[in-house]
Amino acid sequence: MAAVKASGLDYVIFHPSNFMENFLPGGPYRQGKKVVLAGKSEHPMHYIAGRDYARQVVAAFERLRPGQSATYDVQGPEAFTADQAADVFLANYTAEKLTISRAPLGLLKVLGWVVPQLAYGYRIVYALNHYPEPFTAAPTNGALGPAGTTLAEFARRGG
């Protein structure tokens, strides 16, 4: 990112939180009819709906003029640990019956020695589980409008 900023070119950088769509079929939390969680999520994340993120991206490009650059933190209106988010999603999602499955994070690490994609997955899940995500999107919300979709609303809509 520092190289982009130092390049002299115009830029717009977005830092989104975890996406609600990760709970939908095809998302990284899903394995069939299971929401799979690895390890223990220690810090809440401000899950964002893709439609809110897209609206903010469009607003940023409409707002900025040539010669302007910007960086935006993009976060949803509520914060949950992965476990809390999975509970909220399952309590409100009616498209199909889902259950939660838990895996030890160490297992993902060991399997990553054999399957490179799992090694990458381990590093991402480790970071999501262990690093706090303070709310930093107030300037983005002021400039581009707030993300308003709650996780429960998202789940009730089916995504």
N, CA, C and O atoms as a DFTB+ gen file, in Angstrom:
636 C
 N C O
     1  1       0.823      -1.171       0.000
     2  2       0.000       0.000       0.000
     3  2       0.878       1.249       0.000
     4  3       0.535       2.244      -0.639
     5  1       1.996       1.210       0.703
     6  2       2.877       2.375       0.749
     7  2       3.406       2.691      -0.643
     8  3       3.550       3.859      -1.007
     9  1       3.694       1.654      -1.420
    10  2       4.194       1.869      -2.783
    11  2       3.136       2.539      -3.653
    12  3       3.459       3.405      -4.466
    13  1       1.881       2.146      -3.489
    14  2       0.790       2.773      -4.243
    15  2       0.706       4.246      -3.872
    16  3       0.632       5.107      -4.748
    17  1       0.717       4.534      -2.591
    18  2       0.600       5.919      -2.136
    19  2       1.789       6.762      -2.587
    20  3       1.635       7.945      -2.892
    21  1       2.974       6.156      -2.629
    22  2       4.181       6.880      -3.027
    23  2       4.334       7.006      -4.546
    24  3       5.216       7.722      -5.018
    25  1       3.492       6.325      -5.304
    26  2       3.642       6.287      -6.763
    27  2       3.339       7.612      -7.457
    28  3       3.784       7.843      -8.581
    29  1       2.594       8.466      -6.798
    30  2       2.188       9.704      -7.440
    31  2       0.907       9.566      -8.247
    32  3       0.371      10.561      -8.734
    33  1       0.411       8.345      -8.393
    34  2      -0.839       8.101      -9.104
    35  2      -2.029       8.323      -8.175
    36  3      -1.907       8.193      -6.957
    37  1      -3.172       8.656      -8.754
    38  2      -4.398       8.725      -7.957
    39  2      -4.742       7.318      -7.487
    40  3      -4.513       6.348      -8.209
    41  1      -5.285       7.203      -6.295
    42  2      -5.673       5.890      -5.784
    43  2      -6.896       6.010      -4.899
    44  3      -7.171       7.064      -4.327
    45  1      -7.623       4.910      -4.798
    46  2      -8.692       4.756      -3.827
    47  2      -8.499       3.365      -3.232
    48  3      -8.564       2.363      -3.945
    49  1      -8.265       3.309      -1.940
    50  2      -8.007       2.045      -1.252
    51  2      -9.144       1.807      -0.259
    52  3      -9.493       2.690       0.525
    53  1      -9.708       0.619      -0.304
    54  2     -10.777       0.238       0.618
    55  2     -10.265      -0.864       1.530
    56  3      -9.607      -1.803       1.080
    57  1     -10.568      -0.745       2.797
    58  2     -10.235      -1.758       3.806
    59  2     -11.540      -2.306       4.366
    60  3     -12.009      -1.817       5.394
    61  1     -12.147      -3.311       3.718
    62  2     -13.414      -3.833       4.250
    63  2     -13.175      -4.830       5.377
    64  3     -12.142      -5.496       5.447
    65  1     -14.157      -4.904       6.245
    66  2     -14.176      -5.919       7.283
    67  2     -14.605      -7.247       6.660
    68  3     -14.628      -7.392       5.438
    69  1     -14.937      -8.191       7.494
    70  2     -15.402      -9.507       7.060
    71  2     -16.780      -9.366       6.400
    72  3     -17.618      -8.607       6.885
    73  1     -17.017     -10.077       5.318
    74  2     -18.271      -9.963       4.577
    75  2     -19.325     -10.943       5.094
    76  3     -19.022     -12.092       5.416
    77  1     -20.557     -10.468       5.165
    78  2     -21.685     -11.320       5.551
    79  2     -21.870     -12.459       4.554
    80  3     -22.297     -13.550       4.932
    81  1     -21.556     -12.215       3.300
    82  2     -21.714     -13.227       2.255
    83  2     -20.860     -14.469       2.509
    84  3     -21.089     -15.506       1.887
    85  1     -19.893     -14.384       3.401
    86  2     -19.067     -15.553       3.742
    87  2     -19.890     -16.680       4.353
    88  3     -19.451     -17.830       4.377
    89  1     -21.093     -16.351       4.850
    90  2     -21.965     -17.375       5.423
    91  2     -22.864     -18.052       4.383
    92  3     -23.526     -19.044       4.689
    93  1     -22.888     -17.529       3.176
    94  2     -23.750     -18.078       2.124
    95  2     -23.081     -19.260       1.419
    96  3     -21.867     -19.430       1.534
    97  1     -23.850     -20.082       0.690
    98  2     -23.250     -21.190      -0.062
    99  2     -22.127     -20.668      -0.954
   100  3     -22.271     -19.649      -1.629
   101  1     -21.018     -21.382      -0.941
   102  2     -19.851     -20.977      -1.711
   103  2     -18.902     -20.086      -0.938
   104  3     -17.767     -19.867      -1.363
   105  1     -19.358     -19.567       0.202
   106  2     -18.506     -18.713       1.026
   107  2     -17.543     -19.538       1.856
   108  3     -17.758     -20.735       2.047
   109  1     -16.491     -18.919       2.347
   110  2     -15.466     -19.673       3.085
   111  2     -15.929     -20.272       4.408
   112  3     -15.304     -21.209       4.905
   113  1     -17.024     -19.746       4.999
   114  2     -17.523     -20.343       6.234
   115  2     -18.385     -21.572       5.973
   116  3     -18.686     -22.323       6.901
   117  1     -18.779     -21.783       4.741
   118  2     -19.754     -22.842       4.431
   119  2     -19.114     -24.095       3.858
   120  3     -18.224     -24.034       3.009
   121  1     -19.583     -25.207       4.336
   122  2     -19.302     -26.536       3.802
   123  2     -20.646     -27.243       3.760
   124  3     -21.082     -27.822       4.755
   125  1     -21.299     -27.196       2.610
   126  2     -22.618     -27.799       2.499
   127  2     -23.606     -27.110       3.419
   128  3     -23.813     -25.901       3.322
   129  1     -24.224     -27.882       4.322
   130  2     -25.214     -27.329       5.245
   131  2     -24.607     -27.028       6.611
   132  3     -25.312     -26.965       7.618
   133  1     -23.303     -26.845       6.630
   134  2     -22.606     -26.506       7.869
   135  2     -21.914     -25.151       7.739
   136  3     -21.368     -24.812       6.689
   137  1     -21.949     -24.397       8.815
   138  2     -21.108     -23.221       8.960
   139  2     -19.913     -23.698       9.770
   140  3     -20.060     -24.114      10.919
   141  1     -18.741     -23.639       9.173
   142  2     -17.540     -24.194       9.807
   143  2     -16.712     -23.062      10.409
   144  3     -16.340     -22.110       9.724
   145  1     -16.439     -23.188      11.687
   146  2     -15.610     -22.232      12.408
   147  2     -14.355     -22.946      12.877
   148  3     -14.416     -24.085      13.339
   149  1     -13.222     -22.276      12.758
   150  2     -11.954     -22.873      13.178
   151  2     -11.368     -22.047      14.306
   152  3     -11.301     -20.821      14.221
   153  1     -10.949     -22.717      15.353
   154  2     -10.368     -22.030      16.491
   155  2     -11.400     -21.218      17.250
   156  3     -12.605     -21.419      17.094
   157  1     -10.918     -20.301      18.073
   158  2     -11.802     -19.450      18.874
   159  2     -11.609     -18.007      18.454
   160  3     -10.502     -17.471      18.504
   161  1     -12.692     -17.394      18.042
   162  2     -12.688     -15.985      17.664
   163  2     -12.669     -15.149      18.937
   164  3     -13.606     -15.212      19.733
   165  1     -11.615     -14.369      19.136
   166  2     -11.442     -13.620      20.381
   167  2     -11.950     -12.189      20.319
   168  3     -12.220     -11.580      21.354
   169  1     -12.083     -11.645      19.103
   170  2     -12.433     -10.234      18.966
   171  2     -13.587     -10.054      17.988
   172  3     -13.658     -10.753      16.978
   173  1     -14.487      -9.126      18.280
   174  2     -15.593      -8.857      17.355
   175  2     -15.108      -8.214      16.052
   176  3     -14.150      -7.441      16.031
   177  1     -15.801      -8.560      14.977
   178  2     -15.552      -7.986      13.653
   179  2     -16.823      -7.290      13.211
   180  3     -17.921      -7.709      13.578
   181  1     -16.691      -6.245      12.438
   182  2     -17.830      -5.459      11.963
   183  2     -18.244      -5.963      10.586
   184  3     -17.910      -5.358       9.567
   185  1     -18.970      -7.071      10.565
   186  2     -19.376      -7.701       9.304
   187  2     -20.125      -6.702       8.425
   188  3     -20.993      -5.966       8.895
   189  1     -19.769      -6.691       7.138
   190  2     -20.378      -5.772       6.174
   191  2     -21.090      -6.561       5.082
   192  3     -20.586      -7.583       4.616
   193  1     -22.249      -6.089       4.681
   194  2     -22.968      -6.702       3.554
   195  2     -22.340      -6.198       2.261
   196  3     -21.990      -5.023       2.152
   197  1     -22.198      -7.079       1.290
   198  2     -21.614      -6.715       0.009
   199  2     -22.332      -5.558      -0.651
   200  3     -21.697      -4.722      -1.294
   201  1     -23.652      -5.492      -0.502
   202  2     -24.402      -4.389      -1.134
   203  2     -24.067      -3.049      -0.486
   204  3     -24.027      -2.029      -1.174
   205  1     -23.824      -3.033       0.833
   206  2     -23.412      -1.791       1.496
   207  2     -22.010      -1.382       1.046
   208  3     -21.741      -0.209       0.787
   209  1     -21.138      -2.362       0.961
   210  2     -19.766      -2.108       0.491
   211  2     -19.796      -1.544      -0.930
   212  3     -19.115      -0.561      -1.223
   213  1     -20.581      -2.162      -1.806
   214  2     -20.675      -1.701      -3.198
   215  2     -21.212      -0.274      -3.260
   216  3     -20.718       0.540      -4.041
   217  1     -22.217       0.032      -2.445
   218  2     -22.777       1.387      -2.427
   219  2     -21.718       2.401      -2.016
   220  3     -21.648       3.492      -2.583
   221  1     -20.895       2.047      -1.032
   222  2     -19.850       2.962      -0.587
   223  2     -18.746       3.115      -1.644
   224  3     -18.204       4.206      -1.820
   225  1     -18.419       2.042      -2.333
   226  2     -17.419       2.132      -3.406
   227  2     -17.914       3.073      -4.503
   228  3     -17.170       3.938      -4.967
   229  1     -19.168       2.903      -4.914
   230  2     -19.745       3.784      -5.944
   231  2     -19.731       5.232      -5.461
   232  3     -19.364       6.134      -6.215
   233  1     -20.127       5.457      -4.219
   234  2     -20.153       6.822      -3.679
   235  2     -18.755       7.431      -3.679
   236  3     -18.602       8.620      -3.958
   237  1     -17.741       6.639      -3.372
   238  2     -16.365       7.147      -3.360
   239  2     -15.944       7.591      -4.756
   240  3     -15.350       8.658      -4.919
   241  1     -16.249       6.778      -5.761
   242  2     -15.843       7.136      -7.120
   243  2     -16.654       8.308      -7.669
   244  3     -16.161       9.052      -8.516
   245  1     -17.879       8.481      -7.203
   246  2     -18.666       9.648      -7.614
   247  2     -18.148      10.923      -6.941
   248  3     -18.238      12.013      -7.506
   249  1     -17.619      10.775      -5.760
   250  2     -17.185      11.910      -4.940
   251  2     -15.806      12.424      -5.325
   252  3     -15.580      13.634      -5.359
   253  1     -14.892      11.521      -5.614
   254  2     -13.503      11.916      -5.863
   255  2     -13.333      12.478      -7.262
   256  3     -13.980      12.024      -8.206
   257  1     -12.472      13.455      -7.391
   258  2     -12.159      14.086      -8.661
   259  2     -10.719      13.754      -9.040
   260  3      -9.938      13.343      -8.183
   261  1     -10.356      13.924     -10.310
   262  2      -8.961      13.675     -10.705
   263  2      -8.002      14.454      -9.805
   264  3      -8.229      15.617      -9.474
   265  1      -6.940      13.781      -9.430
   266  2      -5.962      14.378      -8.531
   267  2      -6.234      14.107      -7.067
   268  3      -5.395      14.402      -6.217
   269  1      -7.398      13.547      -6.760
   270  2      -7.724      13.209      -5.371
   271  2      -7.488      11.720      -5.140
   272  3      -7.728      10.896      -6.023
   273  1      -7.025      11.398      -3.969
   274  2      -6.847      10.015      -3.555
   275  2      -7.491       9.844      -2.189
   276  3      -7.681      10.817      -1.459
   277  1      -7.826       8.611      -1.847
   278  2      -8.478       8.380      -0.555
   279  2      -8.285       6.936      -0.109
   280  3      -8.070       6.032      -0.916
   281  1      -8.370       6.757       1.194
   282  2      -8.371       5.438       1.814
   283  2      -9.598       5.375       2.720
   284  3      -9.851       6.292       3.502
   285  1     -10.355       4.289       2.607
   286  2     -11.597       4.152       3.374
   287  2     -11.612       2.837       4.149
   288  3     -11.366       1.771       3.585
   289  1     -11.901       2.920       5.438
   290  2     -12.191       1.738       6.238
   291  2     -13.689       1.483       6.102
   292  3     -14.496       2.390       6.304
   293  1     -14.055       0.266       5.764
   294  2     -15.453      -0.077       5.502
   295  2     -15.873      -1.163       6.490
   296  3     -15.347      -2.275       6.470
   297  1     -16.833      -0.820       7.356
   298  2     -17.294      -1.743       8.379
   299  2     -18.805      -1.673       8.508
   300  3     -19.419      -0.635       8.261
   301  1     -19.390      -2.794       8.898
   302  2     -20.827      -2.857       9.108
   303  2     -21.234      -2.229      10.425
   304  3     -20.379      -1.825      11.214
   305  1     -22.550      -2.142      10.673
   306  2     -23.062      -1.428      11.838
   307  2     -22.956      -2.186      13.165
   308  3     -23.152      -1.595      14.227
   309  1     -22.649      -3.489      13.116
   310  2     -22.589      -4.292      14.345
   311  2     -21.280      -5.077      14.373
   312  3     -20.688      -5.360      13.332
   313  1     -20.846      -5.416      15.563
   314  2     -19.631      -6.219      15.705
   315  2     -19.949      -7.519      16.433
   316  3     -20.638      -7.525      17.453
   317  1     -19.433      -8.623      15.887
   318  2     -19.626      -9.947      16.471
   319  2     -18.330     -10.742      16.356
   320  3     -17.562     -10.556      15.413
   321  1     -18.095     -11.622      17.315
   322  2     -17.070     -12.635      17.094
   323  2     -17.616     -13.573      16.011
   324  3     -18.806     -13.529      15.700
   325  1     -16.772     -14.404      15.448
   326  2     -17.245     -15.349      14.428
   327  2     -18.318     -16.268      15.004
   328  3     -19.282     -16.600      14.314
   329  1     -18.163     -16.681      16.253
   330  2     -19.154     -17.561      16.888
   331  2     -20.492     -16.847      17.047
   332  3     -21.541     -17.415      16.742
   333  1     -20.458     -15.610      17.521
   334  2     -21.685     -14.835      17.677
   335  2     -22.352     -14.596      16.321
   336  3     -23.571     -14.716      16.196
   337  1     -21.552     -14.257      15.310
   338  2     -22.096     -14.006      13.976
   339  2     -22.756     -15.259      13.417
   340  3     -23.830     -15.181      12.821
   341  1     -22.127     -16.405      13.602
   342  2     -22.716     -17.658      13.119
   343  2     -24.050     -17.915      13.817
   344  3     -25.011     -18.337      13.174
   345  1     -24.119     -17.666      15.118
   346  2     -25.377     -17.853      15.852
   347  2     -26.476     -16.924      15.320
   348  3     -27.609     -17.359      15.114
   349  1     -26.145     -15.659      15.100
   350  2     -27.127     -14.696      14.583
   351  2     -27.576     -15.114      13.182
   352  3     -28.765     -15.082      12.866
   353  1     -26.613     -15.506      12.351
   354  2     -26.960     -15.902      10.989
   355  2     -27.900     -17.113      11.005
   356  3     -28.935     -17.096      10.339
   357  1     -27.553     -18.155      11.755
   358  2     -28.387     -19.356      11.804
   359  2     -29.768     -19.083      12.389
   360  3     -30.748     -19.693      11.959
   361  1     -29.861     -18.182      13.356
   362  2     -31.153     -17.878      13.975
   363  2     -32.093     -17.148      13.015
   364  3     -33.305     -17.147      13.226
   365  1     -31.557     -16.535      11.975
   366  2     -32.373     -15.720      11.078
   367  2     -32.421     -16.221       9.639
   368  3     -33.199     -15.700       8.840
   369  1     -31.623     -17.204       9.292
   370  2     -31.544     -17.709       7.911
   371  2     -32.555     -18.840       7.738
   372  3     -32.491     -19.844       8.447
   373  1     -33.483     -18.681       6.804
   374  2     -34.536     -19.687       6.633
   375  2     -34.464     -20.409       5.291
   376  3     -35.305     -21.262       5.008
   377  1     -33.480     -20.085       4.464
   378  2     -33.387     -20.720       3.139
   379  2     -33.105     -22.215       3.254
   380  3     -33.513     -22.994       2.392
   381  1     -32.418     -22.611       4.301
   382  2     -32.145     -24.030       4.563
   383  2     -31.719     -24.176       6.016
   384  3     -31.317     -23.202       6.653
   385  1     -31.807     -25.378       6.529
   386  2     -31.417     -25.655       7.912
   387  2     -29.899     -25.859       7.947
   388  3     -29.354     -26.715       7.250
   389  1     -29.241     -25.061       8.766
   390  2     -27.789     -25.139       8.890
   391  2     -27.401     -25.498      10.319
   392  3     -28.149     -25.253      11.265
   393  1     -26.231     -26.077      10.449
   394  2     -25.656     -26.341      11.764
   395  2     -24.245     -25.756      11.788
   396  3     -23.664     -25.449      10.747
   397  1     -23.715     -25.613      12.987
   398  2     -22.356     -25.103      13.162
   399  2     -21.431     -26.272      13.446
   400  3     -21.741     -27.143      14.259
   401  1     -20.312     -26.280      12.781
   402  2     -19.273     -27.282      13.012
   403  2     -18.000     -26.537      13.417
   404  3     -17.656     -25.509      12.832
   405  1     -17.320     -27.059      14.408
   406  2     -16.102     -26.402      14.889
   407  2     -14.891     -27.312      14.663
   408  3     -14.948     -28.527      14.852
   409  1     -13.803     -26.673      14.252
   410  2     -12.559     -27.413      14.029
   411  2     -11.444     -26.730      14.809
   412  3     -11.419     -25.503      14.906
   413  1     -10.530     -27.505      15.360
   414  2      -9.398     -26.874      16.038
   415  2      -8.505     -26.179      15.004
   416  3      -8.250     -26.731      13.934
   417  1      -8.042     -24.995      15.317
   418  2      -7.207     -24.240      14.397
   419  2      -5.893     -24.972      14.119
   420  3      -5.342     -24.879      13.022
   421  1      -5.398     -25.698      15.121
   422  2      -4.164     -26.467      14.943
   423  2      -4.277     -27.504      13.834
   424  3      -3.304     -27.774      13.130
   425  1      -5.468     -28.087      13.676
   426  2      -5.689     -29.062      12.614
   427  2      -5.505     -28.409      11.245
   428  3      -4.905     -29.000      10.347
   429  1      -6.013     -27.211      11.091
   430  2      -5.850     -26.479       9.833
   431  2      -4.367     -26.208       9.564
   432  3      -3.905     -26.287       8.425
   433  1      -3.641     -25.893      10.619
   434  2      -2.203     -25.630      10.476
   435  2      -1.465     -26.884      10.013
   436  3      -0.646     -26.820       9.096
   437  1      -1.746     -28.010      10.636
   438  2      -1.084     -29.269      10.276
   439  2      -1.445     -29.680       8.847
   440  3      -0.574     -30.071       8.069
   441  1      -2.723     -29.592       8.508
   442  2      -3.141     -29.940       7.145
   443  2      -2.524     -28.995       6.114
   444  3      -2.328     -29.369       4.957
   445  1      -2.224     -27.786       6.538
   446  2      -1.576     -26.820       5.652
   447  2      -0.187     -27.224       5.227
   448  3       0.318     -26.733       4.218
   449  1       0.445     -28.116       5.980
   450  2       1.762     -28.614       5.566
   451  2       1.648     -29.459       4.308
   452  3       2.614     -29.595       3.557
   453  1       0.474     -30.024       4.078
   454  2       0.239     -30.883       2.923
   455  2      -0.523     -30.152       1.814
   456  3      -0.240     -30.339       0.631
   457  1      -1.472     -29.336       2.201
   458  2      -2.325     -28.634       1.232
   459  2      -2.075     -27.134       1.373
   460  3      -2.517     -26.525       2.347
   461  1      -1.369     -26.529       0.410
   462  2      -1.011     -25.108       0.529
   463  2      -2.202     -24.172       0.745
   464  3      -2.071     -23.168       1.445
   465  1      -3.370     -24.485       0.151
   466  2      -4.537     -23.624       0.344
   467  2      -4.954     -23.591       1.811
   468  3      -5.423     -22.565       2.304
   469  1      -4.786     -24.706       2.503
   470  2      -5.150     -24.745       3.918
   471  2      -4.152     -23.956       4.764
   472  3      -4.526     -23.391       5.792
   473  1      -2.887     -23.912       4.343
   474  2      -1.895     -23.099       5.047
   475  2      -2.279     -21.626       4.959
   476  3      -2.176     -20.891       5.941
   477  1      -2.721     -21.202       3.786
   478  2      -3.189     -19.832       3.605
   479  2      -4.434     -19.599       4.465
   480  3      -4.538     -18.584       5.154
   481  1      -5.366     -20.536       4.420
   482  2      -6.579     -20.437       5.231
   483  2      -6.258     -20.328       6.712
   484  3      -6.884     -19.554       7.436
   485  1      -5.275     -21.109       7.162
   486  2      -4.862     -21.052       8.567
   487  2      -4.409     -19.638       8.937
   488  3      -4.813     -19.107       9.972
   489  1      -3.570     -19.031       8.095
   490  2      -3.049     -17.698       8.398
   491  2      -4.176     -16.654       8.449
   492  3      -4.175     -15.777       9.312
   493  1      -5.126     -16.755       7.528
   494  2      -6.248     -15.813       7.521
   495  2      -7.111     -15.996       8.774
   496  3      -7.440     -15.026       9.457
   497  1      -7.473     -17.249       9.068
   498  2      -8.336     -17.515      10.227
   499  2      -7.621     -17.137      11.525
   500  3      -8.241     -16.602      12.445
   501  1      -6.335     -17.412      11.598
   502  2      -5.570     -17.028      12.787
   503  2      -5.663     -15.513      13.002
   504  3      -5.926     -15.052      14.113
   505  1      -5.446     -14.751      11.934
   506  2      -5.510     -13.284      12.047
   507  2      -6.909     -12.827      12.446
   508  3      -7.057     -11.985      13.332
   509  1      -7.942     -13.378      11.796
   510  2      -9.309     -12.987      12.127
   511  2      -9.643     -13.308      13.583
   512  3     -10.351     -12.549      14.244
   513  1      -9.133     -14.431      14.076
   514  2      -9.427     -14.856      15.448
   515  2      -8.662     -14.069      16.506
   516  3      -9.152     -13.902      17.623
   517  1      -7.462     -13.582      16.169
   518  2      -6.579     -13.058      17.204
   519  2      -6.322     -11.554      17.200
   520  3      -5.844     -11.017      18.199
   521  1      -6.623     -10.875      16.124
   522  2      -6.302      -9.455      16.074
   523  2      -7.571      -8.617      16.213
   524  3      -8.539      -8.830      15.484
   525  1      -7.568      -7.661      17.148
   526  2      -8.759      -6.835      17.343
   527  2      -9.050      -5.958      16.121
   528  3      -8.144      -5.541      15.400
   529  1     -10.321      -5.697      15.917
   530  2     -10.751      -4.807      14.842
   531  2     -11.531      -3.659      15.470
   532  3     -12.749      -3.750      15.624
   533  1     -10.846      -2.586      15.831
   534  2     -11.577      -1.450      16.395
   535  2     -12.453      -0.816      15.313
   536  3     -12.192      -0.960      14.119
   537  1     -13.488      -0.117      15.753
   538  2     -14.349       0.564      14.791
   539  2     -13.625       1.815      14.306
   540  3     -13.342       2.719      15.093
   541  1     -13.326       1.864      12.999
   542  2     -12.592       2.981      12.409
   543  2     -13.314       3.568      11.198
   544  3     -12.745       4.384      10.473
   545  1     -14.559       3.158      10.976
   546  2     -15.265       3.551       9.758
   547  2     -16.070       4.842       9.883
   548  3     -16.765       5.213       8.937
   549  1     -16.000       5.538      11.016
   550  2     -16.780       6.770      11.158
   551  2     -16.464       7.787      10.054
   552  3     -17.399       8.366       9.500
   553  1     -15.189       8.033       9.706
   554  2     -14.920       8.972       8.608
   555  2     -15.499       8.485       7.267
   556  3     -16.005       9.288       6.484
   557  1     -15.425       7.190       7.009
   558  2     -15.994       6.630       5.783
   559  2     -17.505       6.834       5.782
   560  3     -18.075       7.274       4.784
   561  1     -18.147       6.515       6.897
   562  2     -19.597       6.666       6.999
   563  2     -20.015       8.117       6.805
   564  3     -21.042       8.390       6.182
   565  1     -19.231       9.045       7.332
   566  2     -19.531      10.454       7.156
   567  2     -19.391      10.902       5.706
   568  3     -20.183      11.710       5.221
   569  1     -18.393      10.382       5.024
   570  2     -18.132      10.785       3.640
   571  2     -19.006      10.050       2.629
   572  3     -19.435      10.638       1.637
   573  1     -19.272       8.772       2.875
   574  2     -19.920       7.929       1.859
   575  2     -21.292       7.414       2.278
   576  3     -21.970       6.753       1.492
   577  1     -21.703       7.706       3.493
   578  2     -22.944       7.152       4.019
   579  2     -22.651       5.856       4.742
   580  3     -21.775       5.097       4.328
   581  1     -23.380       5.591       5.829
   582  2     -23.086       4.405       6.634
   583  2     -23.577       3.116       5.992
   584  3     -24.519       3.109       5.200
   585  1     -22.918       2.042       6.352
   586  2     -23.411       0.704       6.022
   587  2     -24.543       0.427       7.003
   588  3     -24.349       0.541       8.214
   589  1     -25.708       0.069       6.506
   590  2     -26.852      -0.059       7.395
   591  2     -27.403      -1.449       7.579
   592  3     -28.243      -1.657       8.455
   593  1     -26.966      -2.411       6.789
   594  2     -27.528      -3.755       6.854
   595  2     -27.015      -4.491       8.083
   596  3     -25.807      -4.629       8.271
   597  1     -27.937      -4.963       8.922
   598  2     -27.528      -5.786      10.060
   599  2     -27.395      -7.234       9.595
   600  3     -27.950      -7.615       8.564
   601  1     -26.669      -8.023      10.348
   602  2     -26.487      -9.429       9.998
   603  2     -27.811     -10.186      10.031
   604  3     -28.052     -11.048       9.185
   605  1     -28.667      -9.875      10.995
   606  2     -29.967     -10.537      11.079
   607  2     -30.810     -10.207       9.843
   608  3     -31.432     -11.100       9.267
   609  1     -30.839      -8.938       9.430
   610  2     -31.572      -8.561       8.217
   611  2     -31.036      -9.282       6.990
   612  3     -31.795      -9.790       6.164
   613  1     -29.727      -9.315       6.888
   614  2     -29.073      -9.983       5.766
   615  2     -29.492     -11.454       5.701
   616  3     -29.842     -11.962       4.636
   617  1     -29.451     -12.128       6.848
   618  2     -29.806     -13.551       6.903
   619  2     -31.277     -13.763       6.579
   620  3     -31.615     -14.689       5.842
   621  1     -32.151     -12.929       7.112
   622  2     -33.586     -13.051       6.831
   623  2     -33.888     -12.891       5.342
   624  3     -34.785     -13.550       4.818
   625  1     -33.154     -12.029       4.668
   626  2     -33.316     -11.821       3.223
   627  2     -32.760     -12.996       2.418
   628  3     -33.021     -13.118       1.221
   629  1     -31.994     -13.858       3.084
   630  2     -31.347     -14.965       2.382
   631  2     -30.076     -14.541       1.678
   632  3     -29.576     -15.234       0.792
   633  1     -29.564     -13.397       2.085
   634  2     -28.306     -12.923       1.506
   635  2     -28.391     -11.622       0.821
   636  3     -27.390     -11.132       0.299
